[in-house]
C-alpha cells in the first residue's frame, strides 16, 4: 500500500546543504597576493613610463574649465569652481599615496613642515613626475600661517589660452584645490589659492610661474606652537 505522505526530493550536494552554499563557503573572505601588494599599489597606466597622454589631459582639462566657466559671475568665481573640482581629488590622493608608502613610513604628517614636504615631493611627483620648485614660509611676522609653494611651469596652464580681458585668471586653481584637499584630509585645514607671478614678458625665464599660497587656519598655528613647546 502506497504511503500518503509526499516524497521530498533530496538536496543537491549532500549533507543537507545546497551545492551552491557549499561552494560559497570555501570562497569566504578576502584573498591577498603573496607579495602583499593589492590593486591600490598598481598604477592605472600599465605602460613602462607610467605617464598619461598630455593631449588627452589637455582635452579633458580644457573641458573641465569650459564646464566651470558656465554661469560664473567673474574670475574669482571661476577659480573657486576649479578649486572645488580639485578638492575631493586631494582627499583621495592623500590616502592613496600614504598607502603606497613602505609599511614603516605609513604615517600621516604630524606637523606643518612634514605635511608641506609631503605635498611638494610625493604629491607633486605623482601628479607631474617632478617635485615642486620651491617651498617658502612667509617672512612677515604678522602672517606666520602663510606658506608658499612655487611651480615655475604648471602643467595645467600650458594648454589654456586666456583672453586679455581675463588675464588675471590662473587655472592652476584646480591644483590649489588638490593641495587644499590634502591639507584638510591630513587634519591641517587651510585655504590654498594660486597666483601668477610671472610677468609674461618676452625673454623672461619663467613667464608662467605660479605661487600657491597656503594659509592655515588659526587653530593649526596654535596647535603647532603648543606642540613645539612640549
Sine and cosine of phi, psi and omega as CSV:
sin_phi,cos_phi,sin_psi,cos_psi,sin_omega,cos_omega
0.00,0.00,0.78,-0.63,-0.06,-1.00
-0.95,0.32,0.55,-0.84,0.02,-1.00
-0.95,0.30,0.56,-0.83,-0.01,-1.00
-0.99,0.10,-0.21,0.98,-0.03,-1.00
-1.00,0.08,0.67,-0.74,0.00,-1.00
-0.93,0.36,0.53,-0.85,-0.02,-1.00
-1.00,-0.02,0.82,-0.57,0.01,-1.00
-1.00,0.08,0.71,-0.71,0.03,-1.00
-0.93,0.35,0.59,-0.81,0.00,-1.00
-0.92,0.40,0.52,-0.85,0.03,-1.00
-0.97,0.26,0.65,-0.76,0.01,-1.00
-0.94,0.33,0.62,-0.79,0.07,-1.00
0.99,-0.12,-0.28,0.96,0.04,-1.00
0.97,0.26,0.20,-0.98,0.06,-1.00
0.96,0.28,0.23,0.97,0.04,-1.00
0.97,0.23,0.10,1.00,-0.02,-1.00
-0.85,-0.53,0.61,-0.79,0.06,-1.00
-0.89,0.46,0.49,-0.87,0.00,-1.00
-0.88,0.47,-0.53,0.85,-0.02,-1.00
-0.90,0.43,-0.67,0.74,-0.01,-1.00
-0.91,0.42,-0.60,0.80,0.00,-1.00
-0.91,0.40,-0.65,0.76,0.01,-1.00
-0.91,0.41,-0.60,0.80,-0.03,-1.00
-0.93,0.36,-0.54,0.84,-0.05,-1.00
-0.92,0.39,-0.49,0.87,-0.02,-1.00
-0.98,0.21,-0.21,0.98,-0.03,-1.00
-0.94,-0.35,0.24,0.97,-0.04,-1.00
-0.94,0.34,0.57,-0.82,0.04,-1.00
1.00,-0.02,0.28,-0.96,-0.01,-1.00
-1.00,0.02,0.57,-0.82,0.03,-1.00
-0.94,-0.35,0.76,-0.65,0.01,-1.00
-0.94,-0.33,0.62,-0.79,0.02,-1.00
-0.91,0.42,0.43,-0.90,-0.03,-1.00
-0.90,0.44,-0.43,0.90,0.01,-1.00
-0.96,0.28,-0.25,0.97,-0.01,-1.00
1.00,0.10,-0.03,1.00,-0.02,-1.00
-0.98,-0.20,0.76,-0.65,0.00,-1.00
-0.97,-0.23,-0.16,-0.99,-0.02,-1.00
-0.89,0.45,-0.41,0.91,0.00,-1.00
-0.95,0.31,-0.27,0.96,0.02,-1.00
-1.00,0.03,-0.17,0.98,-0.05,-1.00
-0.99,-0.15,0.68,-0.73,0.05,-1.00
-0.94,0.34,0.40,-0.92,0.03,-1.00
-0.92,0.39,-0.58,0.82,-0.01,-1.00
-1.00,-0.07,0.82,-0.57,-0.07,-1.00
-0.99,-0.11,0.17,0.98,0.03,-1.00
-0.95,0.31,0.24,-0.97,-0.06,-1.00
-0.90,0.43,-0.66,0.76,-0.05,-1.00
-0.98,0.19,-0.30,0.95,0.00,-1.00
0.82,0.57,0.65,0.76,0.03,-1.00
-0.86,-0.51,0.51,-0.86,0.04,-1.00
-1.00,-0.03,0.38,-0.92,0.03,-1.00
-0.92,0.40,0.80,-0.60,0.02,-1.00
-0.92,0.38,-0.52,0.85,0.03,-1.00
-0.91,0.43,-0.67,0.74,0.03,-1.00
-0.91,0.41,-0.67,0.74,0.02,-1.00
-0.90,0.44,-0.69,0.73,-0.02,-1.00
-0.88,0.48,-0.67,0.74,0.01,-1.00
-0.91,0.42,-0.72,0.69,-0.03,-1.00
-0.90,0.43,-0.71,0.70,-0.03,-1.00
-0.93,0.37,-0.59,0.81,0.07,-1.00
-0.87,0.49,-0.63,0.78,0.05,-1.00
-0.93,0.37,-0.57,0.82,0.04,-1.00
-0.91,0.42,-0.65,0.76,0.03,-1.00
-0.92,0.40,-0.67,0.74,0.03,-1.00
-0.88,0.47,-0.64,0.77,0.02,-1.00
-0.91,0.41,-0.67,0.74,-0.01,-1.00
-0.94,0.34,-0.39,0.92,-0.07,-1.00
-0.97,0.22,-0.25,0.97,-0.04,-1.00
-0.94,0.33,0.77,-0.64,0.10,-1.00
0.86,0.51,0.64,0.77,0.10,-1.00
-1.00,-0.09,0.42,-0.91,-0.03,-1.00
-0.99,-0.11,-0.19,0.98,-0.02,-1.00
0.09,-1.00,-0.07,-1.00,-0.05,-1.00
-0.90,0.43,-0.67,0.74,0.00,-1.00
-0.89,0.46,-0.61,0.79,0.02,-1.00
-0.92,0.40,-0.64,0.77,0.03,-1.00
-0.91,0.42,-0.71,0.71,0.02,-1.00
-0.90,0.43,-0.57,0.82,0.04,-1.00
-0.90,0.43,-0.62,0.78,0.02,-1.00
-0.93,0.38,-0.63,0.77,0.07,-1.00
-0.90,0.44,-0.62,0.78,0.05,-1.00
-0.88,0.47,-0.68,0.73,-0.01,-1.00
-0.91,0.42,-0.57,0.82,0.03,-1.00
-0.92,0.40,-0.56,0.83,-0.04,-1.00
-0.99,0.10,-0.38,0.92,-0.11,-0.99
-0.85,0.53,-0.77,0.63,-0.01,-1.00
-0.90,0.43,-0.44,0.90,0.06,-1.00
-0.91,0.41,-0.66,0.75,0.03,-1.00
-0.89,0.46,-0.63,0.77,0.02,-1.00
-0.87,0.49,-0.67,0.75,-0.04,-1.00
-0.98,0.21,-0.59,0.81,0.00,-1.00
-0.91,0.41,-0.54,0.84,0.02,-1.00
-0.85,0.52,-0.77,0.64,0.00,-1.00
-0.91,0.41,-0.65,0.76,-0.03,-1.00
-0.90,0.43,-0.73,0.68,-0.05,-1.00
-0.93,0.38,-0.61,0.79,0.06,-1.00
-0.92,0.38,-0.57,0.82,0.02,-1.00
-0.92,0.40,-0.54,0.84,-0.03,-1.00
-0.99,0.15,-0.16,0.99,0.04,-1.00
-0.94,0.34,0.42,-0.91,0.10,-1.00
-0.84,0.55,0.44,-0.90,-0.10,-0.99
-0.83,0.55,-0.62,0.78,-0.05,-1.00
-0.94,0.35,-0.43,0.90,-0.04,-1.00
-0.94,-0.33,0.30,0.95,0.01,-1.00
-0.99,0.13,0.90,0.44,0.04,-1.00
-0.81,-0.59,0.62,-0.79,0.03,-1.00
-0.95,0.31,0.52,-0.86,0.03,-1.00
-0.85,0.52,0.69,-0.72,-0.08,-1.00
-0.96,-0.27,-0.09,1.00,0.06,-1.00
-0.55,-0.84,0.15,-0.99,-0.12,-0.99
-0.89,0.46,-0.71,0.71,-0.05,-1.00
-0.89,0.45,-0.69,0.73,0.02,-1.00
-0.89,0.46,-0.63,0.78,0.02,-1.00
-0.90,0.43,-0.73,0.69,-0.03,-1.00
-0.92,0.38,-0.57,0.82,0.08,-1.00
-0.92,0.39,-0.59,0.80,0.08,-1.00
-0.90,0.44,-0.65,0.76,-0.02,-1.00
-0.93,0.37,-0.72,0.69,-0.08,-1.00
-0.97,0.24,-0.23,0.97,0.02,-1.00
-0.93,-0.38,-0.95,0.30,-0.10,-1.00
-0.90,0.44,-0.74,0.68,-0.03,-1.00
-0.92,0.39,-0.72,0.69,-0.04,-1.00
-0.90,0.43,-0.64,0.77,0.03,-1.00
-0.91,0.41,-0.61,0.79,0.01,-1.00
-0.91,0.41,-0.62,0.79,-0.05,-1.00
-0.99,0.11,-0.66,0.75,-0.18,-0.98
-0.81,-0.58,0.12,0.99,0.04,-1.00
0.89,0.45,0.42,0.91,0.04,-1.00
-0.29,-0.96,0.39,-0.92,0.06,-1.00
-0.98,0.22,0.22,-0.98,0.09,-1.00
-0.92,0.39,0.36,-0.93,-0.11,-0.99
-0.98,0.18,-0.47,0.88,-0.02,-1.00
-0.31,-0.95,0.45,-0.89,0.09,-1.00
-0.69,-0.72,0.85,-0.52,-0.06,-1.00
-0.72,-0.70,0.43,-0.90,0.12,-0.99
-0.96,-0.27,0.56,-0.83,-0.01,-1.00
-0.87,0.49,0.74,-0.67,0.02,-1.00
-0.99,0.15,-0.12,0.99,0.00,-1.00
-0.98,0.19,0.88,-0.48,-0.02,-1.00
-0.90,0.43,-0.30,0.95,0.01,-1.00
-0.99,0.14,-0.19,0.98,0.01,-1.00
-0.79,-0.61,0.91,0.41,0.00,-1.00
-0.95,0.32,-0.18,0.98,-0.04,-1.00
-1.00,0.02,-0.01,1.00,-0.09,-1.00
-0.98,-0.22,0.73,-0.68,0.09,-1.00
-0.74,-0.67,0.40,-0.92,-0.07,-1.00
-0.77,-0.64,0.79,-0.61,0.09,-1.00
-0.94,-0.34,0.82,-0.57,-0.07,-1.00
-0.97,-0.26,0.68,-0.73,0.13,-0.99
-0.78,-0.63,0.91,-0.42,-0.09,-1.00
-0.93,0.36,-0.46,0.89,-0.06,-1.00
-0.54,-0.84,0.98,0.20,-0.04,-1.00
-0.88,0.48,0.76,-0.65,-0.02,-1.00
-0.89,0.45,-0.56,0.83,-0.08,-1.00
-0.94,0.35,-0.27,0.96,-0.03,-1.00
-0.99,-0.16,-0.07,1.00,-0.11,-0.99
-0.95,0.32,-0.46,0.89,-0.09,-1.00
-0.89,-0.45,0.36,0.93,-0.01,-1.00
-0.94,-0.34,0.83,-0.56,0.06,-1.00
-0.99,-0.14,0.92,-0.39,-0.05,-1.00
-0.99,-0.14,0.84,-0.54,0.04,-1.00
-0.91,0.41,0.35,-0.94,-0.07,-1.00
-0.87,0.49,-0.59,0.81,-0.02,-1.00
-0.95,0.31,-0.15,0.99,0.03,-1.00
-0.84,-0.55,0.58,0.81,-0.09,-1.00
-0.91,0.41,-0.24,0.97,0.03,-1.00
-1.00,0.08,-0.11,0.99,-0.02,-1.00
-0.95,0.31,0.70,-0.71,0.09,-1.00
-0.77,-0.64,0.95,-0.30,-0.05,-1.00
-0.95,0.31,-0.10,0.99,0.11,-0.99
-0.93,0.37,0.01,1.00,0.14,-0.99
-0.85,0.52,-0.43,0.90,0.08,-1.00
-0.90,0.44,-0.70,0.71,0.05,-1.00
-0.92,0.40,-0.59,0.80,0.06,-1.00
-0.87,0.49,-0.60,0.80,0.06,-1.00
-0.91,0.42,-0.60,0.80,0.05,-1.00
-0.90,0.44,-0.71,0.70,0.02,-1.00
-0.88,0.47,-0.67,0.75,0.00,-1.00
-0.90,0.44,-0.61,0.79,0.05,-1.00
-0.90,0.43,-0.63,0.78,0.04,-1.00
-0.90,0.44,-0.68,0.73,0.01,-1.00
-0.89,0.46,-0.71,0.70,-0.01,-1.00
-0.91,0.42,-0.67,0.74,-0.01,-1.00
-0.92,0.39,-0.49,0.87,0.00,-1.00
-0.99,0.12,-0.07,1.00,-0.01,-1.00
1.00,0.01,0.36,0.93,0.05,-1.00
-0.83,-0.55,0.95,0.32,-0.08,-1.00
-0.83,0.56,0.71,-0.70,-0.07,-1.00
-0.48,-0.88,0.26,-0.97,0.13,-0.99
-0.91,-0.41,0.84,-0.55,-0.07,-1.00
-0.88,-0.47,0.78,-0.62,0.02,-1.00
-0.76,-0.64,0.45,-0.89,-0.01,-1.00
-0.96,-0.29,0.72,-0.69,-0.04,-1.00
-0.74,-0.67,0.75,-0.67,0.05,-1.00
-0.99,0.15,0.82,-0.58,0.02,-1.00
-0.91,-0.41,-0.21,0.98,0.07,-1.00
-0.96,0.28,0.65,-0.76,-0.05,-1.00
-1.00,0.09,-0.22,0.98,0.01,-1.00
0.94,0.33,0.33,0.95,-0.02,-1.00
-0.99,0.15,0.42,-0.91,-0.01,-1.00
-0.92,0.39,0.73,-0.68,-0.02,-1.00
1.00,0.05,-0.07,1.00,0.02,-1.00
-0.94,0.34,0.64,-0.77,-0.08,-1.00
-0.92,0.40,-0.73,0.68,-0.02,-1.00
-0.79,-0.62,0.98,0.19,-0.04,-1.00
-0.92,0.38,-0.38,0.92,-0.02,-1.00
-0.97,-0.26,0.34,0.94,-0.05,-1.00
-0.86,0.52,0.69,-0.72,-0.03,-1.00
-0.80,-0.60,0.66,-0.75,0.08,-1.00
-0.92,-0.40,0.80,-0.60,0.05,-1.00
-0.99,-0.11,0.93,-0.38,-0.02,-1.00
-1.00,0.03,0.90,-0.43,0.00,-1.00
-0.98,-0.22,0.91,-0.41,-0.02,-1.00
-0.90,-0.44,0.96,-0.27,-0.04,-1.00
-0.97,0.24,0.45,-0.89,0.04,-1.00
-0.93,0.37,0.45,-0.89,-0.05,-1.00
-0.83,0.55,-0.58,0.81,-0.03,-1.00
-0.92,0.40,-0.47,0.88,0.04,-1.00
-0.93,0.36,-0.67,0.74,0.01,-1.00
-0.92,0.40,-0.64,0.77,0.03,-1.00
-0.90,0.45,-0.67,0.74,0.03,-1.00
-0.90,0.44,-0.65,0.76,0.01,-1.00
-0.89,0.46,-0.67,0.75,0.00,-1.00
-0.92,0.39,-0.62,0.79,0.00,-1.00
-0.92,0.40,-0.68,0.73,0.01,-1.00
-0.93,0.37,-0.50,0.86,0.03,-1.00
-0.93,0.37,-0.51,0.86,0.01,-1.00
-0.98,0.19,-0.48,0.88,-0.07,-1.00
-0.99,0.16,0.00,0.00,0.00,0.00
